[in-house]
Amino acid sequence: GYIDRYNVDPSNYLKLDPSVPPARGVNSSDWYGYQIQLKFTPWENVTILPSYLSQKNEAASLFTVDLPQSNLAGGQLLQARDVNSPHSYNANIANLTVNASFGGWDLVSATSYTDLTSNANEDSDVTQYVLLGLKAPEPVVPEIVYTFNHPRELIQELRLSTKVGSMFDGTIGLYYDRKDVPSVQNIPFTSQWFAAYGDPVALFGNGFDAHNTIYYGDSKTTNTERSIFGQGTFHFTDKLSATLGLRASYFDVSGETNAWGFANGPETTFSASGNFHGISPKYNITYEMTPNAMVYSTVAKGLRTGAVQTPAPAACDTDL
């Protein structure tokens, strides 16, 4: 869908300017994609279920505001867009599930791979004007923020389940998850900025090499989990049952960043890594008093890992 953009008559804000044709698709947004699901049964005890989903969104200049540029001296921070701000989002998800039965055992293998890509160009005129400490009557000029993210994740899980009569059922399994997230943000000085203000070093007085940009930063984080788990339920009677579960997990986390620019300070490079592990038990007891009433008690312990945290850039040292 889209919404056309019409210029307002400068002499009458309630009328359109007939001398300027409408801009088509200024606030446009397009969604499209496809999905494939298949089922194979090579043997009567084995089922293979592959699937694939692809979806894409493309948007052009969302949320365009038809207002004069902000009157910062008067405290008005409403922002009109001076530059085109397209956005795109691309998602691709592949899954493969295999179910197999062998006597009293059921085996399930579930594999998933996700690949997401997002690009966003965002008009940032007023934001950069304020953050750089500029003040009226200095002009507000077009500025744009470029943002890119490309997370990818692979998940593999194996589960083996069995049932012994009406007395016991249980599951054991293995779990693997790896997620990589590279990202980039770029806020360059535009040609209009150089025309209005000239040399940034002369204006701000920073002697370090900022590569003539307000901010540029790229980063990558990687998180990996490996787990083994098991759970069993004992049915003492048709009303009373108890469940015992245990999960042992091991995590590796790492991250690295590289950044420079006038908003960052001197060029900074940072990297760190760590690992975490723990055991998460679970206990549950359930009693069915009637077909419509049940009482139960559950005790469980969770595990939350740490993450890589990039320190504040050198430009913040004075404030900190």
Number of C-alpha atoms within 10 A of each C-alpha: 9 14 13 11 16 17 16 16 14 10 9 9 10 9 12 16 16 11 8 11 11 14 12 12 16 21 19 17 18 12 13 10 12 10 12 10 11 10 12 11 12 9 9 8 12 15 16 16 15 17 15 16 15 16 15 17 15 17 20 20 20 19 12 18 14 13 11 10 19 16 15 19 10 8 8 10 14 14 19 18 24 17 17 15 22 20 19 18 17 18 17 18 17 17 18 17 18 18 16 17 16 10 8 10 13 16 18 18 17 17 17 18 18 16 16 18 16 18 18 20 21 20 23 21 21 23 14 20 19 13 9 13 8 14 12 11 9 11 14 23 22 19 24 23 19 19 18 16 19 18 18 18 18 17 17 18 18 17 18 17 18 18 15 11 9 11 13 16 16 17 18 18 18 18 16 18 17 18 17 18 16 17 19 18 18 20 21 18 19 16 12 13 17 13 10 13 13 12 13 17 14 10 9 11 9 13 11 13 14 21 14 16 18 22 20 22 19 18 19 18 20 20 20 18 18 17 18 18 18 18 18 18 19 17 18 12 10 10 13 15 18 18 18 17 18 18 20 16 19 16 19 18 20 18 21 18 20 16 22 25 24 23 20 20 21 18 18 16 15 13 15 14 14 14 15 15 16 15 15 15 17 15 16 15 17 16 16 14 11 9 7 6 8 11 11 12 10 11 10 12 11 10 12 8 13 11 18 16 13 15 10 11 16 15 14 12 9 6 5 7
